[in-house]
Each structure stands twice: as C-alpha cells, then as structure tokens.
C-alpha cells in the first residue's frame, strides 16, 4: 500500500488486491482504460476507489461481449 490515508495504491498492489494479473492491468493502462493519478519514478499510482469502479465497468462490459476498443469509447463518453 502506498498511502492508506489517501487511498492510493501501486499497480502491483492493485493487482494483488483484485487477484488480477498485473500485465492485464498494465494493458488496460496502455489502452487508456485505467488511468494512474500520478507516476512516482516508474511506478503508476492509482486512486483505489476509481480504479475499482473502472475495472468493474470493464469486466461488466466484457461479459456483455464488448471489445476493449468499444469499452474505451463507452468510458470516454
């Protein structure tokens, strides 16, 4: 945990807490589906609540057979 009081987590910590492969989360970041709030050194830092909300939306839309590109469009509207 990076900063418990501010609800900030690293990608690695987010991956562990959600039991989602780190490379999958990194891919979401590279597509712009998951946005870090800052970068410290080479480490992406996320607001845990926002990241959880976005990941839940991504997973929901994937279950509905949307592609990641379609999901990106939905998330930017």
Backbone as XML, in Angstrom:
<?xml version="1.0"?>
<chain id="A" units="angstrom">
  <residue number="1" name="UNK">
    <atom name="N" x="0.851" y="-1.178" z="0.000"/>
    <atom name="CA" x="0.000" y="0.000" z="0.000"/>
    <atom name="C" x="0.890" y="1.233" z="0.000"/>
  </residue>
  <residue number="2" name="UNK">
    <atom name="N" x="0.615" y="2.160" z="-0.893"/>
    <atom name="CA" x="1.409" y="3.373" z="-0.997"/>
    <atom name="C" x="1.040" y="4.370" z="0.081"/>
  </residue>
  <residue number="3" name="UNK">
    <atom name="N" x="-0.238" y="4.715" z="0.175"/>
    <atom name="CA" x="-0.679" y="5.704" z="1.140"/>
    <atom name="C" x="-2.092" y="5.348" z="1.576"/>
  </residue>
  <residue number="4" name="UNK">
    <atom name="N" x="-2.215" y="4.681" z="2.679"/>
    <atom name="CA" x="-3.503" y="4.178" z="3.153"/>
    <atom name="C" x="-4.510" y="5.306" z="3.360"/>
  </residue>
  <residue number="5" name="UNK">
    <atom name="N" x="-4.063" y="6.422" z="3.905"/>
    <atom name="CA" x="-4.963" y="7.523" z="4.210"/>
    <atom name="C" x="-5.583" y="8.142" z="2.960"/>
  </residue>
  <residue number="6" name="UNK">
    <atom name="N" x="-4.837" y="8.205" z="1.881"/>
    <atom name="CA" x="-5.324" y="8.825" z="0.657"/>
    <atom name="C" x="-5.866" y="7.825" z="-0.344"/>
  </residue>
  <residue number="7" name="UNK">
    <atom name="N" x="-5.925" y="6.554" z="0.044"/>
    <atom name="CA" x="-6.485" y="5.526" z="-0.835"/>
    <atom name="C" x="-5.679" y="5.366" z="-2.121"/>
  </residue>
  <residue number="8" name="UNK">
    <atom name="N" x="-4.377" y="5.514" z="-2.056"/>
    <atom name="CA" x="-3.508" y="5.377" z="-3.216"/>
    <atom name="C" x="-2.835" y="4.012" z="-3.207"/>
  </residue>
  <residue number="9" name="UNK">
    <atom name="N" x="-2.783" y="3.391" z="-4.383"/>
    <atom name="CA" x="-2.150" y="2.083" z="-4.499"/>
    <atom name="C" x="-1.318" y="2.025" z="-5.771"/>
  </residue>
  <residue number="10" name="UNK">
    <atom name="N" x="-0.304" y="1.197" z="-5.736"/>
    <atom name="CA" x="0.505" y="0.936" z="-6.926"/>
    <atom name="C" x="-0.224" y="-0.095" z="-7.787"/>
  </residue>
  <residue number="11" name="UNK">
    <atom name="N" x="0.209" y="-0.237" z="-9.013"/>
    <atom name="CA" x="-0.365" y="-1.235" z="-9.910"/>
    <atom name="C" x="-0.177" y="-2.631" z="-9.331"/>
  </residue>
  <residue number="12" name="UNK">
    <atom name="N" x="0.988" y="-2.882" z="-8.762"/>
    <atom name="CA" x="1.276" y="-4.185" z="-8.158"/>
    <atom name="C" x="0.310" y="-4.483" z="-7.010"/>
  </residue>
  <residue number="13" name="UNK">
    <atom name="N" x="0.090" y="-3.513" z="-6.148"/>
    <atom name="CA" x="-0.815" y="-3.688" z="-5.015"/>
    <atom name="C" x="-2.255" y="-3.866" z="-5.500"/>
  </residue>
  <residue number="14" name="UNK">
    <atom name="N" x="-2.654" y="-3.098" z="-6.495"/>
    <atom name="CA" x="-3.989" y="-3.228" z="-7.073"/>
    <atom name="C" x="-4.183" y="-4.628" z="-7.642"/>
  </residue>
  <residue number="15" name="UNK">
    <atom name="N" x="-3.167" y="-5.118" z="-8.332"/>
    <atom name="CA" x="-3.204" y="-6.457" z="-8.904"/>
    <atom name="C" x="-3.395" y="-7.513" z="-7.817"/>
  </residue>
  <residue number="16" name="UNK">
    <atom name="N" x="-2.647" y="-7.388" z="-6.739"/>
    <atom name="CA" x="-2.746" y="-8.356" z="-5.636"/>
    <atom name="C" x="-4.112" y="-8.302" z="-4.974"/>
  </residue>
  <residue number="17" name="UNK">
    <atom name="N" x="-4.609" y="-7.095" z="-4.716"/>
    <atom name="CA" x="-5.883" y="-6.951" z="-4.010"/>
    <atom name="C" x="-7.062" y="-7.469" z="-4.829"/>
  </residue>
  <residue number="18" name="UNK">
    <atom name="N" x="-6.974" y="-7.322" z="-6.149"/>
    <atom name="CA" x="-8.076" y="-7.735" z="-7.011"/>
    <atom name="C" x="-7.890" y="-9.128" z="-7.593"/>
  </residue>
  <residue number="19" name="UNK">
    <atom name="N" x="-6.723" y="-9.699" z="-7.362"/>
    <atom name="CA" x="-6.382" y="-11.002" z="-7.926"/>
    <atom name="C" x="-6.521" y="-10.988" z="-9.455"/>
  </residue>
  <residue number="20" name="UNK">
    <atom name="N" x="-6.004" y="-9.911" z="-10.039"/>
    <atom name="CA" x="-5.979" y="-9.742" z="-11.493"/>
    <atom name="C" x="-4.517" y="-9.644" z="-11.900"/>
  </residue>
  <residue number="21" name="UNK">
    <atom name="N" x="-4.169" y="-10.320" z="-12.967"/>
    <atom name="CA" x="-2.798" y="-10.319" z="-13.457"/>
    <atom name="C" x="-2.311" y="-8.886" z="-13.691"/>
  </residue>
  <residue number="22" name="UNK">
    <atom name="N" x="-1.126" y="-8.597" z="-13.200"/>
    <atom name="CA" x="-0.537" y="-7.264" z="-13.342"/>
    <atom name="C" x="-0.404" y="-6.864" z="-14.815"/>
  </residue>
  <residue number="23" name="UNK">
    <atom name="N" x="-0.056" y="-7.808" z="-15.669"/>
    <atom name="CA" x="0.098" y="-7.486" z="-17.090"/>
    <atom name="C" x="-1.241" y="-7.097" z="-17.713"/>
  </residue>
  <residue number="24" name="UNK">
    <atom name="N" x="-2.331" y="-7.684" z="-17.231"/>
    <atom name="CA" x="-3.660" y="-7.310" z="-17.722"/>
    <atom name="C" x="-3.974" y="-5.867" z="-17.329"/>
  </residue>
  <residue number="25" name="UNK">
    <atom name="N" x="-3.680" y="-5.507" z="-16.085"/>
    <atom name="CA" x="-3.906" y="-4.135" z="-15.647"/>
    <atom name="C" x="-3.009" y="-3.166" z="-16.408"/>
  </residue>
  <residue number="26" name="UNK">
    <atom name="N" x="-1.771" y="-3.558" z="-16.653"/>
    <atom name="CA" x="-0.856" y="-2.716" z="-17.437"/>
    <atom name="C" x="-1.393" y="-2.498" z="-18.849"/>
  </residue>
  <residue number="27" name="UNK">
    <atom name="N" x="-2.002" y="-3.533" z="-19.410"/>
    <atom name="CA" x="-2.598" y="-3.426" z="-20.734"/>
    <atom name="C" x="-3.758" y="-2.433" z="-20.714"/>
  </residue>
  <residue number="28" name="UNK">
    <atom name="N" x="-4.587" y="-2.500" z="-19.673"/>
    <atom name="CA" x="-5.673" y="-1.530" z="-19.530"/>
    <atom name="C" x="-5.124" y="-0.107" z="-19.468"/>
  </residue>
  <residue number="29" name="UNK">
    <atom name="N" x="-4.017" y="0.074" z="-18.757"/>
    <atom name="CA" x="-3.380" y="1.389" z="-18.670"/>
    <atom name="C" x="-2.911" y="1.823" z="-20.053"/>
  </residue>
  <residue number="30" name="UNK">
    <atom name="N" x="-2.274" y="0.925" z="-20.796"/>
    <atom name="CA" x="-1.750" y="1.275" z="-22.118"/>
    <atom name="C" x="-2.864" y="1.643" z="-23.093"/>
  </residue>
  <residue number="31" name="UNK">
    <atom name="N" x="-4.062" y="1.094" z="-22.896"/>
    <atom name="CA" x="-5.209" y="1.411" z="-23.755"/>
    <atom name="C" x="-5.960" y="2.660" z="-23.291"/>
  </residue>
  <residue number="32" name="UNK">
    <atom name="N" x="-5.604" y="3.154" z="-22.111"/>
    <atom name="CA" x="-6.295" y="4.317" z="-21.567"/>
    <atom name="C" x="-7.583" y="3.971" z="-20.836"/>
  </residue>
  <residue number="33" name="UNK">
    <atom name="N" x="-7.777" y="2.700" z="-20.509"/>
    <atom name="CA" x="-8.966" y="2.271" z="-19.769"/>
    <atom name="C" x="-8.811" y="2.462" z="-18.270"/>
  </residue>
  <residue number="34" name="UNK">
    <atom name="N" x="-7.591" y="2.465" z="-17.818"/>
    <atom name="CA" x="-7.266" y="2.612" z="-16.406"/>
    <atom name="C" x="-6.185" y="3.680" z="-16.316"/>
  </residue>
  <residue number="35" name="UNK">
    <atom name="N" x="-6.482" y="4.749" z="-15.587"/>
    <atom name="CA" x="-5.574" y="5.885" z="-15.571"/>
    <atom name="C" x="-4.936" y="6.086" z="-14.191"/>
  </residue>
  <residue number="36" name="UNK">
    <atom name="N" x="-3.608" y="6.130" z="-14.147"/>
    <atom name="CA" x="-2.965" y="6.459" z="-12.880"/>
    <atom name="C" x="-3.200" y="7.934" z="-12.562"/>
  </residue>
  <residue number="37" name="UNK">
    <atom name="N" x="-3.221" y="8.261" z="-11.274"/>
    <atom name="CA" x="-3.372" y="9.670" z="-10.915"/>
    <atom name="C" x="-2.019" y="10.375" z="-10.877"/>
  </residue>
  <residue number="38" name="UNK">
    <atom name="N" x="-0.955" y="9.576" z="-10.749"/>
    <atom name="CA" x="0.395" y="10.127" z="-10.792"/>
    <atom name="C" x="1.380" y="8.997" z="-11.061"/>
  </residue>
  <residue number="39" name="UNK">
    <atom name="N" x="2.608" y="9.377" z="-11.337"/>
    <atom name="CA" x="3.676" y="8.406" z="-11.528"/>
    <atom name="C" x="4.817" y="8.808" z="-10.605"/>
  </residue>
  <residue number="40" name="UNK">
    <atom name="N" x="5.302" y="7.864" z="-9.824"/>
    <atom name="CA" x="6.433" y="8.090" z="-8.927"/>
    <atom name="C" x="7.571" y="7.228" z="-9.431"/>
  </residue>
  <residue number="41" name="UNK">
    <atom name="N" x="8.609" y="7.863" z="-9.944"/>
    <atom name="CA" x="9.680" y="7.110" z="-10.590"/>
    <atom name="C" x="9.098" y="6.462" z="-11.832"/>
  </residue>
  <residue number="42" name="UNK">
    <atom name="N" x="9.100" y="5.143" z="-11.855"/>
    <atom name="CA" x="8.476" y="4.397" z="-12.966"/>
    <atom name="C" x="7.218" y="3.667" z="-12.511"/>
  </residue>
  <residue number="43" name="UNK">
    <atom name="N" x="6.722" y="4.029" z="-11.325"/>
    <atom name="CA" x="5.587" y="3.322" z="-10.738"/>
    <atom name="C" x="4.297" y="4.136" z="-10.892"/>
  </residue>
  <residue number="44" name="UNK">
    <atom name="N" x="3.289" y="3.532" z="-11.531"/>
    <atom name="CA" x="1.973" y="4.159" z="-11.635"/>
    <atom name="C" x="1.268" y="4.072" z="-10.293"/>
  </residue>
  <residue number="45" name="UNK">
    <atom name="N" x="0.647" y="5.182" z="-9.899"/>
    <atom name="CA" x="-0.100" y="5.236" z="-8.653"/>
    <atom name="C" x="-1.562" y="5.527" z="-8.984"/>
  </residue>
  <residue number="46" name="UNK">
    <atom name="N" x="-2.461" y="4.751" z="-8.381"/>
    <atom name="CA" x="-3.888" y="4.843" z="-8.685"/>
    <atom name="C" x="-4.692" y="5.192" z="-7.442"/>
  </residue>
  <residue number="47" name="UNK">
    <atom name="N" x="-5.803" y="5.887" z="-7.662"/>
    <atom name="CA" x="-6.804" y="6.029" z="-6.624"/>
    <atom name="C" x="-7.559" y="4.709" z="-6.614"/>
  </residue>
  <residue number="48" name="UNK">
    <atom name="N" x="-7.523" y="4.014" z="-5.505"/>
    <atom name="CA" x="-8.084" y="2.668" z="-5.428"/>
    <atom name="C" x="-9.576" y="2.647" z="-5.758"/>
  </residue>
  <residue number="49" name="UNK">
    <atom name="N" x="-10.350" y="3.588" z="-5.239"/>
    <atom name="CA" x="-11.794" y="3.607" z="-5.476"/>
    <atom name="C" x="-12.124" y="3.803" z="-6.950"/>
  </residue>
  <residue number="50" name="UNK">
    <atom name="N" x="-11.435" y="4.732" z="-7.598"/>
    <atom name="CA" x="-11.673" y="4.992" z="-9.017"/>
    <atom name="C" x="-11.252" y="3.791" z="-9.851"/>
  </residue>
  <residue number="51" name="UNK">
    <atom name="N" x="-10.099" y="3.216" z="-9.531"/>
    <atom name="CA" x="-9.608" y="2.046" z="-10.272"/>
    <atom name="C" x="-10.584" y="0.880" z="-10.136"/>
  </residue>
  <residue number="52" name="UNK">
    <atom name="N" x="-11.078" y="0.628" z="-8.932"/>
    <atom name="CA" x="-12.037" y="-0.460" z="-8.716"/>
    <atom name="C" x="-13.305" y="-0.237" z="-9.534"/>
  </residue>
  <residue number="53" name="UNK">
    <atom name="N" x="-13.801" y="0.979" z="-9.538"/>
    <atom name="CA" x="-15.005" y="1.308" z="-10.303"/>
    <atom name="C" x="-14.773" y="1.055" z="-11.788"/>
  </residue>
  <residue number="54" name="UNK">
    <atom name="N" x="-13.639" y="1.523" z="-12.309"/>
    <atom name="CA" x="-13.339" y="1.344" z="-13.727"/>
    <atom name="C" x="-13.165" y="-0.127" z="-14.090"/>
  </residue>
  <residue number="55" name="UNK">
    <atom name="N" x="-12.494" y="-0.887" z="-13.254"/>
    <atom name="CA" x="-12.269" y="-2.306" z="-13.532"/>
    <atom name="C" x="-13.597" y="-3.062" z="-13.501"/>
  </residue>
  <residue number="56" name="UNK">
    <atom name="N" x="-14.475" y="-2.723" z="-12.561"/>
    <atom name="CA" x="-15.799" y="-3.359" z="-12.520"/>
    <atom name="C" x="-16.570" y="-3.082" z="-13.805"/>
  </residue>
  <residue number="57" name="UNK">
    <atom name="N" x="-16.493" y="-1.838" z="-14.291"/>
    <atom name="CA" x="-17.172" y="-1.497" z="-15.543"/>
    <atom name="C" x="-16.573" y="-2.266" z="-16.715"/>
  </residue>
  <residue number="58" name="UNK">
    <atom name="N" x="-15.258" y="-2.342" z="-16.775"/>
    <atom name="CA" x="-14.594" y="-3.082" z="-17.854"/>
    <atom name="C" x="-15.045" y="-4.533" z="-17.846"/>
  </residue>
  <residue number="59" name="UNK">
    <atom name="N" x="-15.014" y="-5.164" z="-16.682"/>
    <atom name="CA" x="-15.396" y="-6.578" z="-16.570"/>
    <atom name="C" x="-16.865" y="-6.789" z="-16.940"/>
  </residue>
  <residue number="60" name="UNK">
    <atom name="N" x="-17.732" y="-5.874" z="-16.504"/>
    <atom name="CA" x="-19.163" y="-5.978" z="-16.826"/>
    <atom name="C" x="-19.355" y="-5.930" z="-18.341"/>
  </residue>
  <residue number="61" name="UNK">
    <atom name="N" x="-18.721" y="-4.968" z="-18.998"/>
    <atom name="CA" x="-18.884" y="-4.833" z="-20.444"/>
    <atom name="C" x="-18.239" y="-5.993" z="-21.202"/>
  </residue>
  <residue number="62" name="UNK">
    <atom name="N" x="-17.139" y="-6.526" z="-20.682"/>
    <atom name="CA" x="-16.541" y="-7.701" z="-21.317"/>
    <atom name="C" x="-17.500" y="-8.893" z="-21.258"/>
  </residue>
  <residue number="63" name="UNK">
    <atom name="N" x="-18.195" y="-9.049" z="-20.145"/>
    <atom name="CA" x="-19.175" y="-10.135" z="-20.024"/>
    <atom name="C" x="-20.317" y="-9.953" z="-21.019"/>
  </residue>
  <residue number="64" name="UNK">
    <atom name="N" x="-20.574" y="-8.705" z="-21.391"/>
    <atom name="CA" x="-21.615" y="-8.404" z="-22.375"/>
    <atom name="C" x="-21.054" y="-8.439" z="-23.804"/>
  </residue>
  <residue number="65" name="UNK">
    <atom name="N" x="-19.851" y="-8.956" z="-23.949"/>
    <atom name="CA" x="-19.181" y="-9.184" z="-25.248"/>
    <atom name="C" x="-18.715" y="-7.925" z="-25.961"/>
  </residue>
  <residue number="66" name="UNK">
    <atom name="N" x="-18.508" y="-6.831" z="-25.230"/>
    <atom name="CA" x="-17.910" y="-5.645" z="-25.832"/>
    <atom name="C" x="-16.402" y="-5.848" z="-25.943"/>
  </residue>
  <residue number="67" name="UNK">
    <atom name="N" x="-15.813" y="-5.329" z="-27.007"/>
    <atom name="CA" x="-14.354" y="-5.366" z="-27.152"/>
    <atom name="C" x="-13.751" y="-4.272" z="-26.286"/>
  </residue>
  <residue number="68" name="UNK">
    <atom name="N" x="-12.461" y="-4.364" z="-26.032"/>
    <atom name="CA" x="-11.802" y="-3.323" z="-25.244"/>
    <atom name="C" x="-11.872" y="-1.965" z="-25.942"/>
  </residue>
  <residue number="69" name="UNK">
    <atom name="N" x="-11.812" y="-1.954" z="-27.254"/>
    <atom name="CA" x="-11.935" y="-0.697" z="-28.001"/>
    <atom name="C" x="-13.335" y="-0.098" z="-27.804"/>
  </residue>
  <residue number="70" name="UNK">
    <atom name="N" x="-14.367" y="-0.934" z="-27.853"/>
    <atom name="CA" x="-15.728" y="-0.452" z="-27.618"/>
    <atom name="C" x="-15.890" y="0.048" z="-26.180"/>
  </residue>
  <residue number="71" name="UNK">
    <atom name="N" x="-15.267" y="-0.646" z="-25.251"/>
    <atom name="CA" x="-15.320" y="-0.235" z="-23.846"/>
    <atom name="C" x="-14.635" y="1.108" z="-23.673"/>
  </residue>
  <residue number="72" name="UNK">
    <atom name="N" x="-13.514" y="1.300" z="-24.338"/>
    <atom name="CA" x="-12.795" y="2.580" z="-24.244"/>
    <atom name="C" x="-13.696" y="3.719" z="-24.715"/>
  </residue>
  <residue number="73" name="UNK">
    <atom name="N" x="-14.408" y="3.511" z="-25.798"/>
    <atom name="CA" x="-15.323" y="4.527" z="-26.319"/>
    <atom name="C" x="-16.422" y="4.820" z="-25.290"/>
  </residue>
  <residue number="74" name="UNK">
    <atom name="N" x="-16.980" y="3.766" z="-24.694"/>
    <atom name="CA" x="-18.031" y="3.934" z="-23.680"/>
    <atom name="C" x="-17.509" y="4.714" z="-22.487"/>
  </residue>
  <residue number="75" name="UNK">
    <atom name="N" x="-16.270" y="4.435" z="-22.074"/>
    <atom name="CA" x="-15.717" y="5.067" z="-20.882"/>
    <atom name="C" x="-15.349" y="6.531" z="-21.107"/>
  </residue>
  <residue number="76" name="UNK">
    <atom name="N" x="-15.151" y="6.917" z="-22.354"/>
    <atom name="CA" x="-14.768" y="8.305" z="-22.623"/>
    <atom name="C" x="-15.973" y="9.201" z="-22.893"/>
  </residue>
  <residue number="77" name="UNK">
    <atom name="N" x="-17.167" y="8.602" z="-22.932"/>
    <atom name="CA" x="-18.394" y="9.398" z="-23.162"/>
    <atom name="C" x="-18.862" y="10.032" z="-21.892"/>
  </residue>
</chain>
